[in-house]
Amino acid sequence: MRTYEVWAPLATDRVEVEVDGCAHPLARCPDRPGWWTGGAPAGDYAFRLDGGPPLPDPRSPWQPHGPDGPSRPVDHAVFRWSRTGWRGRALPGAVLYELHIGTFTPRGTFDSAAEHLDHLVELGVDFVELMPVCPFPGRHGWGYDGVSPWAVHEPYGGPEGLKRFVDTAHRKGLGVVLDVVHNHLGPSGNHLPAYGPYFTDRHHTPWGAAVNLDAPGSDEVRRYLIGSALGWLRDYRIDGLRLDAVHALADDRAVHFLEELSHEVEKLAVATNRPLFLIAESDLNTPHTTAPRAAGGQGLTAQWSDDFHHALHCALTGESQGYYGDFARRPLAALSKTLTRGFFHDGTWSGFRGRGHGRPFPPDGGHRLLGYLQTHDQIGNRALGDRISTCLTAGRLACGAALVLTSPFTPMLFMGEEWGAATPWQYFTDHTDPQLAEAVRQGRRREFTDHGWAAESVPDPQEPATVLRSVLDWTEPRRAPHAELLSWHRTLIRLRRDRPELSDPDLGAVRVAYDEAARWLVVHRGPYRIAVNLGPAEAALPLDGTGRELVAAFGAAALDGTAVRLGADAVAVVAVAVVAVPGVAVPGVAV
């Protein structure tokens, strides 16, 4: 026998738990409004509300038969974790690597992904950031249409598969971050509205009614989401969570949901004696998200920085459509501003939004911003899912990598970026409901035909070939020019480790010299200069000091006194001689 319980305040008459086809009545909890509980045999189970159809448990830890099927208990104490010596690591100073389990390898499972973790160890990254792994319809999908926020997608390997992956990563010295979605659930397999007020019409989001964080019943909904988050960190030993689109978490309560969540995660970190952290995806451009709770902030550890991405993307590609327009007018100036001030929009006018946007970011907190050249969003939300490698030379890709991996931010790579993968990463789904599948297909085509694309050129999300095209080709890293790019990424990450000035998060200590017309940029990082020539011909870039060591270079590069000569699409990391100024103390130099 085991005890079953469920929060079902919308049930008016009775709630039953159905175990292996047999129904067992549950009783109302006298001291927990809306809760029902009772004993029944162990086994696959579902709940019936007022004689209705069997529904999966909202807190189901396992959906072996898919989102609509019965739930299955999980005894988390049974899994035998290795004695890895892993005690976790903090986020500052780390390098992240975002990957999608279903397309990281041809088999698309946790176990097959774990077989490639040595590649990430050799690359030098610190954390693997998994895209969402909660159950969703079919086998293939991005994971952002997931349901059952306490469970693990069965085709990936289910709960045991995720634990094996985390255990293997920790044995190899890699931390694991999990992307979780609290702002909506997928359109298929979401049975929460039958149980209680999990959603509210008080607010609306791009996905419809908002998750109920501040209306009647929201205490339980908040506990539901926080319980899910803590479960990943506690039961699966995940090291941190990436929170999807937190700007869509509509909450008018005095204590915002994110503040409450960060407080609970901090308590768990103390209880487990290991560092745990939260990373937000937010387009609000406010330091409030990562400011300490004691200072009135929400207390998250870091947030994604799309401003840096947009500026860098425009500088490298020249694209100017949509939200790139604000950055494309003077892309090197935009890039300089993000490197030295964090946000590009810090209260300035945003033409894309038609209003002012953002507020200044504190200069000492560069590590609280994630910097990246590519992400699943910035690739997969393009019409063809084309990576930036399809339109740039290897040299220009190397320039982008250098600016990311020597930045004052916490760098992140997207899977395959380290070798300039030629495979696209497209939008794919596997909806089992024919009407929903057709709606997604037509919606995707409408979105891009409105922007000038021919409907037939937009990949069909439901077509199996779409997901197959998106799987990494693991033979590429052994071939030119991929092998050279992979070596370059390894070099940059090693330099970031060995030379602390290249990971210094103090935005106020960064200086940038650039020439918009000549298309070159030099980033000053202590005694180092990251010199990038995006122009069409060789150029001499000023170092503001005498070059004493060409630390690393991709493309033609040579020191020339107080300048470095770079060929087109070339980049160099240069150490300059530190000149002592009378009366001014310089570290390591006697005055």
JOJO-V458370 format. One record per residue. PHI is phi in whole degrees, 0 to 359 (999 if undefined). D_FIRST is the distance of its C-alpha to the first C-alpha in whole Angstrom. Layout:
BEGIN
[[PHI;D_FIRST] [PHI;D_FIRST]]
END
This chain:
BEGIN
[[999;0] [219;4] [266;7] [247;10] [213;13] [205;17] [270;20] [219;22] [294;25] [277;27] [288;24] [261;26] [242;24] [204;21] [229;18] [235;15] [253;13] [257;13] [245;11] [49;13] [90;16] [253;14] [269;14] [228;12] [287;14] [250;14] [249;16] [294;19] [277;19] [294;22] [250;23] [225;22] [305;24] [87;23] [266;19] [233;17] [210;13] [172;10] [260;6] [197;5] [298;4] [285;6] [153;9] [296;13] [217;13] [210;15] [251;16] [247;19] [253;21] [53;23] [77;23] [283;24] [290;23] [293;20] [236;20] [294;19] [293;17] [303;20] [259;19] [301;18] [273;18] [203;19] [239;20] [294;21] [253;22] [98;25] [300;25] [265;24] [275;21] [293;18] [268;16] [223;14] [294;12] [230;14] [265;14] [293;18] [283;18] [284;18] [297;21] [263;24] [285;27] [291;30] [273;32] [275;35] [80;37] [289;36] [241;36] [83;37] [209;40] [286;42] [286;43] [305;47] [88;49] [270;46] [239;47] [255;44] [221;43] [275;42] [217;40] [250;38] [303;36] [291;37] [236;40] [293;41] [223;41] [300;41] [283;38] [66;36] [231;33] [300;32] [294;33] [289;36] [295;37] [298;36] [293;39] [254;42] [292;41] [298;44] [300;46] [287;45] [298;45] [293;49] [296;49] [108;48] [287;46] [252;43] [228;40] [263;39] [256;38] [276;36] [294;36] [308;33] [238;30] [289;28] [300;27] [214;30] [297;31] [72;32] [259;33] [252;36] [176;37] [289;38] [106;34] [276;35] [256;34] [287;31] [228;28] [52;24] [293;25] [256;22] [247;22] [237;25] [306;27] [296;25] [300;29] [284;30] [134;27] [64;24] [303;22] [295;23] [297;27] [296;27] [296;26] [297;28] [296;31] [298;31] [298;31] [295;34] [300;36] [295;35] [298;36] [267;40] [85;40] [253;39] [276;37] [230;35] [248;35] [241;33] [279;35] [237;32] [241;33] [252;33] [272;36] [193;34] [241;32] [294;33] [282;34] [237;32] [91;28] [270;28] [256;26] [299;26] [300;29] [288;27] [272;24] [187;27] [281;30] [287;30] [231;33] [221;36] [272;40] [297;41] [229;42] [229;42] [233;42] [302;43] [258;40] [111;40] [302;38] [280;38] [299;34] [280;34] [252;35] [216;37] [268;36] [308;34] [88;31] [289;32] [304;30] [290;27] [295;28] [297;30] [297;26] [298;25] [289;28] [294;28] [299;24] [298;25] [299;28] [293;26] [298;23] [299;26] [286;28] [271;25] [281;23] [254;25] [58;28] [295;30] [268;34] [195;35] [238;34] [259;37] [260;37] [290;38] [39;41] [293;40] [294;43] [266;41] [273;39] [283;41] [208;40] [260;42] [286;40] [298;42] [255;40] [295;39] [308;36] [294;37] [295;38] [295;35] [297;33] [297;36] [295;35] [293;32] [293;32] [297;35] [297;33] [294;30] [300;33] [294;34] [294;30] [264;30] [57;34] [210;35] [291;37] [231;35] [212;37] [234;37] [240;40] [260;41] [262;43] [213;45] [252;48] [278;49] [52;51] [232;51] [287;50] [303;48] [300;45] [253;45] [291;47] [301;45] [299;44] [297;46] [260;49] [91;47] [270;46] [266;42] [81;42] [284;41] [283;42] [201;44] [214;45] [296;46] [241;50] [291;51] [301;55] [297;55] [301;54] [297;56] [296;59] [293;59] [299;58] [296;61] [298;63] [275;62] [253;62] [79;65] [294;62] [219;63] [281;61] [57;58] [290;57] [289;59] [303;62] [296;62] [264;62] [279;64] [297;67] [220;68] [297;65] [288;66] [294;67] [296;63] [295;62] [300;64] [295;62] [293;59] [291;59] [252;61] [228;59] [84;56] [269;56] [282;59] [271;58] [237;58] [114;60] [273;62] [289;63] [248;60] [297;62] [297;59] [269;57] [72;61] [195;60] [290;60] [211;57] [86;55] [211;56] [300;57] [259;55] [296;56] [292;58] [270;56] [241;52] [304;53] [293;50] [276;48] [246;49] [272;48] [252;51] [203;51] [261;53] [217;50] [216;47] [300;44] [294;46] [287;49] [260;49] [293;47] [272;48] [277;52] [305;53] [257;53] [62;50] [278;53] [287;53] [295;56] [292;57] [285;58] [239;61] [240;62] [289;64] [300;62] [297;64] [290;63] [299;59] [295;60] [299;62] [299;59] [298;57] [296;59] [290;59] [286;55] [276;55] [246;57] [280;56] [282;55] [268;52] [274;49] [285;49] [220;47] [249;48] [258;46] [313;45] [88;48] [301;51] [294;52] [241;53] [65;55] [309;52] [269;54] [290;51] [285;50] [226;47] [259;47] [278;44] [223;42] [221;39] [216;37] [296;36] [273;35] [275;36] [302;40] [293;41] [294;40] [301;41] [291;44] [297;44] [295;43] [299;46] [290;49] [297;48] [297;48] [294;52] [300;53] [304;52] [267;54] [294;57] [295;58] [254;59] [98;61] [278;59] [287;59] [304;56] [289;56] [274;56] [277;53] [302;50] [285;48] [301;44] [272;43] [284;45] [306;43] [296;47] [295;46] [287;43] [296;45] [296;48] [272;46] [284;44] [300;46] [261;49] [281;48] [274;52] [300;53] [300;53] [266;55] [242;58] [284;61] [273;61] [299;57] [297;57] [292;60] [294;58] [298;55] [298;57] [296;58] [297;55] [298;54] [297;57] [297;57] [293;53] [295;55] [297;58] [299;55] [288;54] [278;57] [236;59] [305;57] [299;60] [279;58] [238;55] [303;56] [275;55] [283;58] [297;59] [293;62] [268;63] [271;63] [238;66] [228;67] [251;70] [205;71] [230;73] [299;72] [287;75] [279;75] [68;71] [231;70] [211;68] [231;68] [260;65] [266;66] [233;63] [61;65] [276;68] [248;66] [234;67] [257;65] [258;68] [231;67] [249;70] [260;68] [280;72] [277;74] [219;76] [301;76] [215;77] [260;77] [258;75] [289;76] [256;74] [55;75] [155;76] [270;77] [294;74] [248;74] [206;71] [274;70] [294;66] [199;65] [206;66] [232;65] [98;68] [290;72] [208;72] [206;75] [282;76] [216;79] [67;80] [266;78] [223;77] [237;75] [268;76] [237;73] [287;73] [299;72] [52;68] [239;68] [215;66] [216;67] [255;65] [238;68] [266;69] [252;72] [290;74] [274;74] [260;77] [281;77] [257;79] [308;81] [85;80] [244;76] [283;74] [241;72] [306;69] [83;70] [235;74] [285;76] [252;78]]
END
